[in-house]
Amino acid sequence: MKRTIITLSLAIAALMAASCGHRCEFTDKQFETPEIPQGMQIHATFLDEISWDIPHQNWGVKEWDADFRAMKDMGINTVVMIRCGLGPWIAAPFEAVLEAKPDCYYPPVDLVEMFLTLADKYDMKFFFGLYDSAYWWHVGEFQKEIDVNNKLIDEVWEKYGKRHKSFQGWYLCQEVSRRTRNISKIFADMGRHAKEVSGGLPCMISPYIHGIKTDQVMGGDTATTYEEHEREWDDILSNLEGAVDIMAFQDGQVDYWELYGYLCINKKLADKYGIRCWTNLESFDRDMPIRFLPIKWEKMLYKLEQARKAGMEDVITFEFSHFMSPNSAYIQAGHLYDRYCDHFGIKNKHRSKLPCER
């Protein structure tokens, strides 16, 4: 019986080896359509480890090191920590947050130090994402949100900013779609303080458009129009002088046919107020019934083309490690990395392997 099992195992191994010996003689280039979109390249990604709704991959420094290397090889030069804390969960033992919210859980790893060390190693820029209480600014206690973050900014700059060459900016992490919850004051107070403390390092925001794919609208609210979006964000941005340097609206909450129009409005507003206009390319697919899976390459390329046509200055994605990385728990992410590198002619050192090649 044992001999039979061994013989069978060897036969299966031989068949797998034989199948792996076959190589496809075709290339994807042969099957491209005549008017394939050009698109524009991604140079930044969020790091979403203090997550709202994305599964954790439970990586240590070796896994993160490999992922930073894959980012760099793809052309990413900037990483943005999407937030340093959300409610009771924090990325490092920040005294400012632990004092203000004693119910926070003490973290086992200093992710800020880890990410900055890796950004230093790979010569990348790091933007620090502030703290989101997930409560105070939602219930009208916006001054508490501002106070804890301003104290946190002081602490973080002293502890990390002065030591790491990669510390190159701040991310104001409270995300909104409309003129709500005193967002102008929150952005203005925190952004100006961060810039003052750090010698003028840039501050970034990434709002979303109140479109048909937002949870609010799918729950019965009314989607915004082009006119409403422009009017409300004109009002918000008029109060942010000296506080915000980069604006990167999320691109996934509107339908594909609407996207170009919103991108053009965002660019118009950014130019009016002297703000750099990026787009936040969602590399996950909102059209699937499962939250969330890597986006289809065709959809990503379409959005990159609309961004190029609308004159976006750069592209940040949410986010590489889950939805584009060859190291992701999602096998589709590695294939998306392959398609992206192939399209833009990037040498791919991390190409996905067929199951029989692993």
N, C-alpha and C positions, 0 to 999 in steps of 0.2 A: 504493500500500500504506500509506504514511504517512498519507495523507488518510483512508483507511478506519479506521485505528486511532484517529485523533483524533476522527472522527465517532462511533465506537463508545464511546469514553471519555466524550464529552459526553452521549451517550444514557444511559449508566449513571449518570453524575452527576445527570442530570435526574430519573431514576427514584428515586434515593436521596433527592434533595431533596423529591420529591413524597411519598415514604413518610414522611419526617421531618416533613412538614407536617401529618400526621394526628396528632391528639391524642385519647387515650382519654378518654371522657366519664364513665367510672366511677371510683369510689374504693374502696379496700380496705375502708373503713368499712361500705360497703353489704353486704359479704359476711361480716362477722364473725358468729360464732355467738352465741346469746343469753347464754351463761355464759362468755364469754372470760375467762381469768384476768387479775387486776389486775396482779400482780407488784410489784416495787419497783425503784427506779432505781439505776444504777451510778454511784458517785462517785469511784472510784479504779481505776487500772490498773497492772499491772507493766510495766516496760520490760525486754524480754528481748533484749539485744543481745550479751551474752556468753552464748551459747545452748548448751543441752545437746542439743536435738534439733529445733529449729525453724530453717528456712532463713533466712539473713541476707538483708536487702533492699538492703544496700549503700547506705544513705542517707547524705547529707551534711547539713550544717546547714540548707540550704533545705528539704529534704524533711522533716526533723524539725520544723522550725518550722511547716510546713503541718500536720503531724500533731498537734502540741500545740494548734494553733488548732482543729482538728476535735474533739479531746478536750474542750477548754474549751467549745466550742459545744454539745456533747452533755450537758454537766453534770459532767464529770470535774474534780475539784479537787485530786486527790492522785495523784502518780506515784511508784512504788516501783521503784527499780533492783533487779532480782531478785538480782543478784550483781555484784560489781565484778571478779570473776575466777573462772575455773574451770580448775584444773590450770595449764597453761602460758600460758593466754590471759588478759590483764588489760585493764581498761578505761582505765587511765591508768598512768603510770610510778611506781607505788607503791614507795618505797624499802623498806618493811617486807617486801613480798612478793618483790621482786627479790633482797633479801639472803637470805631464807629459802629461796627456790627459784631458784637461778641459771639453771635451764633455762627460765625464763619468757621469752616473746618480747616484745621491747620494742614497745609499741604506737605506731602512727603518729598517733593522734588521742587527745586527752584527752576521753573521752566524759562523764566526771563533770562537768567544767567546762562542756561543751556543754549537758548536761541541766539543770544548775543555772541556767545563764544563761537558758535557755528557760522554766524554771519561774518564775524571777524575772519574766520578761517577761509571762507569762500569769497571774501571781498565783496560782500553784499551790504546794502543799506537796510537798516532795521527801523521800523516805526513802532512805537510803543502804544498799544491800545489801552485806553483808560478803563475805569471800573464802572460797570452797569449794575446798579442795585437791584434792578428788575422790580422795583417797588416805588421808591420815593418820587421819582419824576413822573410815575404813572398816576399817583394820587395827589398831585399838586404840591408836594413838598420838594420842589425843584432846588431850593437853596441848599438842602441837605446833600443832594446829588453833587452840586457845585462845590460845596465846602470840603467834602471828603476827597473829591478828585483833585482839588487844588493842593490840599495837604499831601496827597499821594504824589502829585507831580514833583513837589519839592523833594520828597523822600527818594523817588526813583531817579531823579537827576543826580542827586548826591551819591546814591549807591551804585548806579549802573552807568548813567549817561557820561559822567566824567572819566570813566575807565575804559569804555569801549568805543573804538573808532567807528564801528558800524552803527552806533546810535545816531540816527540822522533825522528823526521826526516823530510826530505824535499822531495818533488816530483818535478822534472824538467818536466814541463807539455807540452813542445813543442814536438809534436808527428810526427815522420817521419818514412819512410820505407827504405830510401836510403841515400847515401852520398850527401846530397843536402843542400843548404841554410846555409852554414857554421855551420852546426849543431854541429860539433866537438868543435868549439870555443865557441858556446853558452852553451853547456853542461859543458865544462871544466871551463869556467870563472865563471858561476853561481854556479856550484857545489862546486868548491874550495872555493869560497867566503862564501857560506852557511856553509860549514864545519868549516871554520876558525872562523866565528862569533859565532857558537854554540858549540864550543868545540869538534868538530869532529862527530856530529850527522850524521847518514847515509843519503845518497842521492839516490834516486830511479829514474829510467826511465822506460817507457813502450812504446817502439817503436812498429811498426807493420810490418808484412812481406808483401812485394809487390806482393801479390798473386792474384789468379784469381777472388777473391771476393772484391778486392778494387774498389773504384769508378773509379780510374784512368784506371785500366785494363778493367773494364766493359765499359769504355768510349772509348776504342781503344788502350790503351797503352799495352805494352808487359809485361807479368808476369815474375818475376825473376825466376831463376833456383836455385837449391841448391848451385851450385858453385858460382854464382854471389852473392847470399846472404852472403855466408861465406866470400868471398873476400871483399865485401864492408864493412861489419860490423867488420871484422878484422882490416881494416884501421881506421874506426871510433873509435873503442875501444882502439886502440893503442895510441890515443891522449887524453884519459880520465883518465890517472893515477892520483889518489888522488882526483878525482871529483865524481865518481859514485861507489856506493857500491852494489846496487841491480839492476838487469836487469830483467824485466818481459815482454817478448814479448807477444803481443796480439795474440790469437790463432784462430781468426775467419775468417781471410782473405784468408786462403788456404783451399783446399778441405780436407775432413777428411782423405783420404788415404795418403795425403802428410804430415800430421801434425807431425807424429812421427819423420820423417827425419829432419824436421826443428827444432824440439825440441832438437834433438841430436846435431845438429850444434850449436844451442844457448848454450847448456851446455858445449860443447867443447870450445867455445870462452870465455865463462864466466870463466871456469877453467883456461884458458891460462892467463887471465888478473886479476885473483884473485877477481872476482866479484861473488856475490851470484846470483844464477840463479833460479828465480821463473817463473811461467807461469801466464799470465793474461787470465783467463778463461772468455770468453764472455758468460754471462748467458742469452743473447738474441739471437734470431734466425735470421741469415742473409739469410736463404733460403726462407723465407716467402716474399710475394709480398708487405707486409705492414711493414714499419719501425716504431717501432721495437716491437716485442712481446716476452714474455718469451720463452726460448728454450725448446724443448722437452727433457724430462728426459733421454731418451735413448742416445741422442746426448751429453748431459752433461756428463753422465757416461762414454761414449766412450772417450771423451777428457780428463777426469780425469785419465782414465786408461793409455792413451798414455803418460801423464805427469809423472805418476808413473814409467812406464817402462823406460822413458828417463832419470830418475834420477833428476827431478826437486826438488829443496829444499823446495818449498812451493807454495801455490796457492793463488792468489788474484783474485777476480771476479769483472767484470764490468757488472752490479753492483747489489748489494743485494736489495736495497730499492725499485727499480722498478720491478725487474725480479725474485727475490727469496723470497721476504718478505711476510709474512702472512698479513701485513698491506697495501700491494700494491694496487693501483687502478686496477691492473690486477688480476682477480680471479685466473688465471692460476699460478701466482707467488706463491700463498699460497700452491697450490697443489705440486709445485716443491719443496717447503720447506718440505712438508710432505714426498715426495718420498726420498729426500736427507736424512732426519733424520731417516727414516725407514731403509734405506740401511746401514747407518753407525752406527746403534744402538744407536742413540742419543735420549734421553728422550724429547718428543715433548710437550711443554706446550702451543703451539699455533696452534694445529691441526685445519685444515679447517673444517667448518661445512657444511652439506648439506643445500640446500636452505630452506628446511622446518624447519631446526634447528635454523635458524638465528633469 
